Amino acid sequence: MARWLNSIGVAACVLQYRLRPDYQSSVAYLDARRAIRYVRHNADAYGIDLDRIGMMGFSAEAVLASQMATRYDAGDSRASDPVEHVGSRPDFTVLVYPGLRDQDIERVTSDSPPSFLVATHADRTVSPKKALEFSEALLDNDIRAELRVFGRGAHGTGMAPGLPGLGQWAGLLAGWLRTQGFLSD
């Protein structure tokens, strides 16, 4: 996925967060929050626009990205680490096969970032209804959102190469990023 993002002009960083059984899910959240701060703090060095830093996730990582969209902070100007001065709010999120939690849906506000969501009717691991609820919460708060629910495609098929319908989602994402101003020429 990172290579595909690179091919459309997106600088992609891959987060390797701490997992169970050694770590609780709250530690993964701390890792994701730190990653967004780190990328934003180093944006000049990476040649990244400060206003175009997003987070994308598949399945459990989509849950993590939704948490970042609803549980961010402005940073701590008193921290000794300059990375911690920077806010952790992503400018957009991409949630693919998201097994979203009710508390993240309930935390959507008018300050939540825009989101692109992908789900399938055929997903037997997570219900597409949670993606619909998250999208509806964004719309209720006047946040730009696009939800694509495809009829076919199992959970975790990635970019779905070779699947006629679902295989189009990455191209639709590229179009959404462009029309939202996150991807430019």
C-alpha positions, 0 to 999 in steps of 0.5 A: 500500500505504501508503494502505491501511495508513493506512485500517486505522489504521497509520502508514506510512513509505515507505523510498526506499533507495539502489539499484544500479548505484551502490550495493551491496545492503549499502547498502540494508540500512544504509538500512533499518536507519537507517529503523527507528532513525529511526522508533523514535527519533521515535516520540513525535513521530509518535504511534507505539507503540515496540513496534509498528514493523514492516517490510513489503516486496515481492519484493526489499524483502521480502528487505530486511525479512527481513534486518532481522528477522535482522540487527538490533542494539541500537544504539550508546549511544556514538554521537554521533548519538542516532538510532544509540542506538536498536535496529534490530529491527522488531517484526514483518515482512510479507514478500510474494513474498519471494525469501529467501536461505539465510543469512537463513533460517539466521539466524532465532533465538528473538529474531526478530520475528513475520512474515506471509508471502505467496507464490503457486504461480504465481510464476515469479520466486521460489519459494514454497519459501523463504517456507516455509523462513523460516516453518518456521525461525520456527516452529522458534524458537517465533516467531509466523508466518503463511504464506499460499501462494495457487495463482494470482497472478503475482509482483508483483501487489501487493494483487491487486485482482480476483484471487479468492484472492490478493486476500484477503491484505491483509485476512488481514494486517489480521486477523493484525496485530490478533490479534498486538496490532500493530493496536488499536482 
